[in-house]
């Protein structure tokens, strides 16, 4: 049960990160000549979310295996 809660929390973090990344890109685009740092921050968040999605996928796969004593 704790695993599904952890996966659910991880999904929530990934979704928030993706939304934040999209918002930052849109904000940067609306400013036109915004600093490069803002665009890099959005890119970093997108990459971090990608890593979290891979971790989530790995945990889903690992959940289906049984550990033998």
C-alpha positions in Angstrom: 0.0 0.0 0.0 2.9 2.4 0.8 4.3 1.8 -2.7 1.1 3.0 -4.4 1.1 6.1 -2.2 4.7 6.8 -3.1 3.9 6.3 -6.8 0.9 8.6 -6.5 3.0 11.3 -4.8 5.7 10.9 -7.4 3.1 11.4 -10.1 1.8 14.5 -8.5 5.4 15.9 -8.3 5.9 15.1 -12.0 2.7 16.8 -13.0 3.5 19.9 -11.0 6.9 20.0 -12.5 5.6 19.7 -16.0 3.1 22.5 -15.4 5.7 24.7 -13.9 8.1 24.1 -16.8 5.3 25.0 -19.3 4.4 28.1 -17.4 8.0 29.2 -17.3 8.4 28.7 -21.0 5.2 30.7 -21.7 6.3 33.4 -19.3 9.7 33.6 -21.0 8.1 33.7 -24.4 5.7 36.6 -23.4 8.7 38.6 -22.2 10.5 38.2 -25.5 14.0 39.2 -24.4 14.0 37.6 -21.0 17.2 36.5 -19.5 18.6 33.1 -20.7 18.6 32.0 -17.0 14.8 31.8 -17.0 14.7 29.7 -20.1 17.4 27.4 -18.6 15.4 27.0 -15.4 12.4 25.8 -17.4 14.6 23.4 -19.3 16.2 22.1 -16.0 12.8 21.5 -14.5 11.6 19.6 -17.7 14.7 17.4 -17.5 14.2 16.7 -13.8 10.6 15.7 -14.5 11.8 13.4 -17.2 14.1 11.7 -14.7 11.2 11.4 -12.2 9.0 9.8 -14.9 11.7 7.2 -15.5 11.9 6.5 -11.8 8.2 6.2 -11.7 8.2 3.7 -14.6 11.0 1.7 -12.9 9.0 1.6 -9.6 5.8 0.4 -11.5 7.8 -2.4 -13.1 9.6 -3.3 -9.8 6.3 -3.4 -8.0 5.2 -6.4 -10.1 8.1 -8.5 -9.0 8.0 -10.7 -5.9 11.0 -10.9 -3.6 11.7 -14.4 -2.6 13.2 -15.1 0.9 
